[in-house]
Amino acid sequence: MSLCSWTSSSRVRHFPSTPPRSPQALEIDAALNERFSFQIAAHTDAVERLTVRVEVTGPDGWTIRVRRVGYVPVRHRNTPVEPDRLDAECRGLIPGFVPDPLFPEDRLILPRDETHAFWITVQPSPDVSAGAYQLRALISSDAADSAEHRVDVRLHDVRIAARRGFFATNWFYADALIDWYQTDLFDERLWTLLAAYIQNVVAHGQDTLYVPVFTPPLDGVKRPTQLLGVHRRGLDEYEFDWQDVRRYVRLASSLGVSHFEWCHLFTQWGAAHPVRVYEGQGQDEQLLWDPDIAGTAPAYRRFLEQFLPELRRFLVDEQVEACSLFHVSDEPHGDQHLLNYQAAREMLRELAPWMKVMDALSDISFARHGLVDLPLPSIRTALDFVDEDIPCGVYYCVGPRGAWLNRLLDTPLPKIGMHGFLFYRWPFIGSLHWGYNYWYHELTRELIDPFTVQDSLHWEKGWVYGDSFVVYPGPDGPIDSLRWEVIAEGLQDYALLQTLGVARDDELLRPIRSFTDFPKTADWRVDARAQLFARADR
């Protein structure tokens, strides 16, 4: 029985029908404290299936993690499709099984004429010195000859500093954890899960966490997930219990979160109505007011008059006011939304002049009117804000697609890996994506199975495969995806550029001209990093 195996970079997807390849040398350049990854793929033409196991060893003190690359069914291509050679990675393979989840397993059953892979994540020891090192990967089977592969690693005398002045957030859905794991709202089981998921967020370069002080007014009427206890004590008089908010913030801080993104105070797409606030924490879904009242209605204003001063006291007491970001409404656009948003913003300025507002919005008129302190435009319009010297962050969701940067299940991994270089190229203040763990049928409370559904059951109406989540629910915490790992490596690239003091107009970055016109091959990133390390080694 024959077993063919080979190593590859982390920028390659191995599909079940990927043909076997001859083993080739793999060399990796990295900073002293940089986490990096590679893959080991296997294929057999044996009549019987093989049980295959991988073991990877390296220098003393290095942390090496082996995970099996799993497949998920993708029923259609996301459109539009970029018409260039990069698209060849998925051409003819979708519809089909696409590699994405990373299961914590070091063995697999390998059927005849199929290719499967393992994802290897490596973290050098904290006291490592610059120099050349080797990793050895042994792939073995119960019924075929084993093979050993060598990976050469060169660590350069650079220690990447923590990223500064650029926050990163993917919206974190506590309701999805409550529903998937069937917790009793904020019980101890949920707090254990929250710790595992927040730790995962931080490990992937995200320093900012969404705080559901109220149930987020995002993507339909969600199940109540209100950290703040609210109790009516008379007509339009309220008492607040901050216990769970405090526990959430302190837990996140202890795990490495440095910025907090507070729940939107008005409804999505135009600030027409107040956020839904429940009696208690929403166990009985008893609302404090009609959800269809105007955003600036007297009942909501009287609530904010009591809530906002207490919020500020909480922020000051917990020493997080300076690192807090606040939302009005998500993705407002058009004239009517502008009027609603302006009214909501004026009320907040009157009641909480200390509050600085950040929102995902791409209509530059909101920024021109001075309504938002930190706009986060789509990558489609972000460079317009830069051209007008408007400080901003950046986001994308669902689209744009085609030639644009994205992170979908048919976005080539080298393209996903360019996040860090693109975000660094212009003076953006942060990045946002809406879907860390949105495991729902679009705009409903109905859970999907993320291992079989990746479009929130809404592809026919414009949603796309791979947009709404980057982690899968495991038994006791998240299961990473290839895309999530590659994005994290991209954010390390950002920190590397910043550590080395590379100017945004440096010749090295000149090929990055826009969010459609940028290098999209793995070779370009490898060469760019080699040039950066060569500068550091001088």
N, C-alpha and C positions, 0 to 999 in steps of 0.2 A: 504494500500500500504506500502511496506517495503523499507527502505533505510538502506543499510549497509555501514559503513564508518570506516576508520582506519588511523592511522598515520604511516609513515615509514621514513626511512632515505633518504638522497639525493643520495644514491648509489643504488637505485632500479628503474628499469623501469617497469611501469605499462602498460601493453598492453590491448587492448580492451577485449581479452579473458582471462585476469588474473582473477582467481577465487576470490571470496570475502574472506576476512580474518577476524579473530576475533580481536577486538581492543587489543593492547598491550601497555604497558608503553613505552614511548620514553624518553630517557635521553641524553642530549647533554652537552659535556664539551667544553669550548671555552676560549680564551684569552679575556681580557677586551675590546679590540678594534677589535675583529675578527668578520667578517661577516660570518654567517652560514645559513644553509637552511635545510628544511625538507619537507615532502609531506603529503598531506591528500588525500586519495583515496576514491572513492565512487562506489557503485554497487547497482543495484536494480533488483528485479524479478517482479516488478510491471507490470501489463498489459499495462498501459499507461506510456509514458515517463514522467520523472520528471524534473522540473526546480530546480536546486540545487545551493545554494549560500554558500560561506564560509566567515566568519569574524574571524580574529585573533586579540586578544588583549594581551598586555603585560605591563610591567612597564612604568611609565611616561618617556617620552623622547626617548624611543626605536623606531626605524624606522622599520616598518613591511610592507612588500610588498607581495601581493597575486597575483599569475599569474596562468592562466589555462594552463595545459600541452596539447599541440596539437599533432596530429599525422601526419606523412608524409608516403606516400607509398614507400616501398623499394621492388624492384622487384626480387632481388637475394641476396644470401649470398655473402659476400666478401670472397675470397679464398686466401691462405689456411685457414682452420678453425682450431682453437686450440682444440685439442682433450682432453679436460678435463672437469671437472664438471662445470666450469665457463661458458662454452658455453651453458649450459642448459638454461640460461636466454633467449636466442633467438631461441633455438632449436624448430622447428615446428611452429615458429611464423613469420619467414621470408622465403619466400615472405609474405608480409603483411604490416599492418600499425605499424609504430614504433614511440614511443613518442620522441619528440625533441623540437619543437618550444615552447616558453613560451609567451603566449599572455597576455597582461595586462588586464585581466578580472577576476572578482571574482565570476562569476556564469557560469553555463553551462547547457545544456539540456542533461539529462542522459537517454539513451534508455534502454530498458529491456535487461538484461543479458550482459551488457557491463560494463567494468571498465574504469573510467576516474579519473584524478587526478588534484590537485592544487599544485603548487610549492610555498613554503613560504620562503622568504628571510628576515633575521633578522639582524639588526645592533644595538647593545647596544648603549645607550646614551654616549656621550663623557666623562661625569663625573661619570660614573658608578663605583661602588666598587666591590671588589671580594665578592662572596657569592652565595647563592642559590636563583633562581628566577623561576617564572612560566609563561608560555604562555598558553592562553586558546583559543581553536579553536572551534567555533560554526558552524556546518554544518546544514543547514536547507533546507526545500523544501516546495513548495506550497501545497503538497498533502501527505506528510509523516511526521512522527515524527522527530524532530530535535535531534541532538546528540552533546554533548560537549566532547572535548578531551583535556587532559592536557599534556603539554610538560615541563618536568623539565630541567632547564638549570643551570649548575654550571659554573660561571665565576671565573677563577683563577687569581691570582695576577701577571699577566704577561701582559705587553703591547708590542705587536709585533712592532719591529722597521722596518723602510723601508728597503727593500732588498738592499744589497750592492754587487757590484762586479759580478753581474750576470744579464745581460740584457735579455729581452724577447721581441720578435717581431713576429707578424703574418703579412704577406705582405698585405698591405692596397691598394685597387684598386679604385682610383678616377674615372677611366673610367667606372667602374660598377655603381657608383653613378650617373654620368652624363647620362649614357644610361638608367638606370632604372627609374630615376626621370625626365628624358627628360629636363635637364637644358640646358641653352645656354652656354655651356662650363663653364667658371668660373664666372657665374653670382651670384647675391646675394643669390638666392635660394640654390645654391651649397654650398656656404660658411656656410649657416645655417645648411645644412645637414652634412658638414664636422665636424662642432662643435659637433653635436650629436654623430656621429660615433667615433670621436677621444675621446670624453668623455667616451664612452663605452669601447674602447680599454684600456684606463687607469684604469677604474673601474675593469677590469679583470686581473690586474697585469702586463699588458704590459707597459713597460717604453720607448720603442723605436718605432719610426714611420718612415715608408718609405717615402722619399721625391721625387716626380716625377718632378725633375727639368727638365728632359727630359722624353719623353714617355718611360715607362719601357720596355726594350727588353725581355719580358717574355711571353711565351705561345702564340706565333704567332705574327702577325703584328696587334698591338692594335690600337684602335681609338686614335688620338692624345690627350694627356693630359699633355701638356708641360707647367709647371708653368713659366719657363723662357721665356721672350720675346727676340727673336733673330732677328736682322735686318742686312741684308747685306749692307755695305756701300762702297763696291768696290770689286775688285777681291780678294777673300779670306780675306776680312776685315769685321769685325763684330762689332755690337753694342748690348749691352745687357740691358734688362729692368728687374730688380730684384724685382719689386713691389709685384707681386703675390707670389714669393718665400718668401719674407720677411713676408707677411701677413700669409702665411701657417705656417712658423716656429714660429712666435709670437703667433698665435692662439694655436698651439700645446703646446707650452711652458706654456701658461696661463692655460691650461687644465691639466697640470701635466706630459707631456712628457719630459723626461730628456735626451734622446739620439736620434740622427737623423741618419737615414740610407739612404745614398744618392744613387740615381739611378745608375744602372750598366752603365759603359761607353762603353761596347762592347757587342756583341750579345751573346745570351744564347748558352750553350753547345759548348764552344771552342774558343770564342773571335775571330772568323774569320772575322767579319766586325764591323765597328763602330756602335754605337747607332744611331738610326734615329733622326735627328734634323731637325725641320721644321722652315720655315720662319714665323715670328710672333710667334704665339702659336699653329700653326697647323690648323687654321680654314679652309684653302684651301688645306691642305695636300701637300704643296709645300716643297719638301725636298731640303736641301742645297747641297747634293751630291748624287751620285748613291749609293743606299743602298748596292750594291754588291761589292764595293771597299774593298780592304784589310783593316784590322783593323789599320794597321800602315801606310796607304797611306798618301802621302804628304798633300792632301786636309784636311784630318782629323787632321793630326799633326798641321797644321797651325791654325786650329780652336782651338785645345787644347792649343796652345801657347798663345792664347788670353783669352780663357775661364778660364783656371785653375788659373792664377793669380787673376782674378776677383772673382772667387769662394773663394779663400783664404781670400781676403779682406772682402768679405761678411761674412764669418765665424767669422773672427776676430771682425768685427763691431757688429755682433749679439751675440758675446761671446758664440759661440757654437762649436768652432774648437776642443776643447778638448773632447767634447762629440759627435763627428761625426764619422761615420763609412762609409767606401767607398768600392764600388764593382768594379771588373773588368768584370767577366763573371760568369754566374750561371752554376754550375754543370759541369765544364770541366772534361774530363776523357780521358785517352789514349794518345798515343805518339804524334799524330798530334795536339791535343788540347794543350798538354804540350808545343809544339813549338810555337803555336799561343799565348798562355797565356804568355809565357816567353818574346816574342817580345813586347806584349802590356805592360807588367809589366816594362820592361826596358825603354820603352818610357815614361811611367808615372814617373818612378824614375828620369829620366833626367829632365822632365818638372816640376814635383811636388814632390821633395824629401821629403816633409813634409807629404805626404799622406800615411796613414796606411790602408792597404787593408784587407777586410774581405770577404770571399766567401764561399758559400755552395759547398764543394767538398769532396769527400770521398777517392780519390786516394792519398795515403800518399806521393807519390813521389813529388807532388807539394810542400808539406811542407818540405820535405827533401832537395829540391832544393832552399829553402828559398824564394819562389815566393809569398807567402801569409803571411801576418803578423798574421792574426787570421783565421785559417781554421775552417770551421764548417762542420765536417764530419757527415755522416749518423750515426744513432745509430748502424748500422750494423758494422761499422769500428771505431767508436769513441774511444773505449777502446784500440785499437791499438795505436792511437795517445797518449793516456794517458800513456800507457806502455813505450813509447819512450820519455816521458816527453816533448811532444810538446803541448804548451798551445793551447787550442781549445775550441770551443763551440760545439753545437750538433744540429742536425735537423733530421726530418723524413718527408717523403711525399709519398703518394700512398702506399709505403711499407717502410720497411718490415712489413709483417702481421703475422698471426698465433700467435705464442707465444710472439711476440715482443710487446713492448709498441706502442699504436696508439690511435686514437680518433675517429674511424669510427662509423657508425650507428649501427654496430653489435659488437663493442668493449664493453665488460662489463664495466659498470660505475665504479666499484671498481678498475679495472685496469687503467682506465683513471685517476682516483683519485690519482694514484701513481706518477704523473709527478714530484711533488715537492720533494718527497723522492729520486727518481731516479736521478734527476738533482743535488741534494745536495750531493749524495753519492760520486761523483768524482769531481775533481777541474775544472769543466767546467766554462767557462767565460760567456756563454749565450746560448740561444736557439732560433731557427728560425723555422717557418712553413710558407709555401708559400700561404696558403689559408685562409684569413680572410673573404673575401666577393667576391670570384670569381664566379660570377653568369653567366657564359658563357658556350655555347657549346664548347667543347675542341678545343683550338687553333683557335678560330674564334671570330668575333665580334657579333655573334648571341646570344642574351640573352636566358637563360632558365627561367623557372618558378621554383624558388628554393623550393616552397612548393609541387611540384610534381616531380621534377627531382633533384637527389642528386649525380649523377655520371658524370655530364657534358656530358651526352648522349654518353658515351664512355666505358661503362663497358665491352663490348665484346672485347675491345682492351687493357684491363688491368687497366683502371681506376676503382675507387672504390666508394662505397656509403658513403658519409660523409667526403670526403677528402678536397674538394675544398672550403668549407665555414663552418663557425661556427655561423654566424648570418644570419638572414633572413631580407629582406627589409620590414620595416613597413611604415605606411603613412608618418611619419616625422622623422624617425630614425630607428635604428636597433631593431629587435626582437631577444632576446637571445635564445640560445639553452641549453638543459640539459648539453650537452658536454662542452660548453663554461663556464657554471657556475661551473662545477666540476673541470675543468682545473684551473680556478681562485682560487678555494679552495685549490687545490694542490700547487699553488704558495704561498699561505699563509702558508702552511706547511713548504715550503722552508724557508720563513722568520722567522717562529717560531723556526726552528732548528738553524738558524743563530743567532737569538736573544738570545737563550739559550746557545750559544757557543758549540754546540754538535760537537765533533770531527768526521771527515768523517769515521774513523775506529772504532767509538764507537760500543760497543757490540749490541746496539739497531739496528744498521744499517747492521750488519753482514749478515742477510738473503738476503740482496740485493746484488746479485753476478754479475748480468749482465742485459742487457735490455731484456732478455728472462727469466732469472732465478731470479725472485723477488716475494715477497708476492703479491697475487692478490685477496685477499678477503677484504671485508669491515671490518671484525672483526679485521684483523691485524692492519689496520690503526687506528681504535678506540683504541685498546690496546696500540699501540705505542704512541699515543697522550696522553693517560692516564698516561703512564710512564713518559713522558716529563713533564706533569703538576705536577706529584707527585714530581719530582726533584725540580721544581720551588717552590712548596709549602713548602719545608723543611725549 
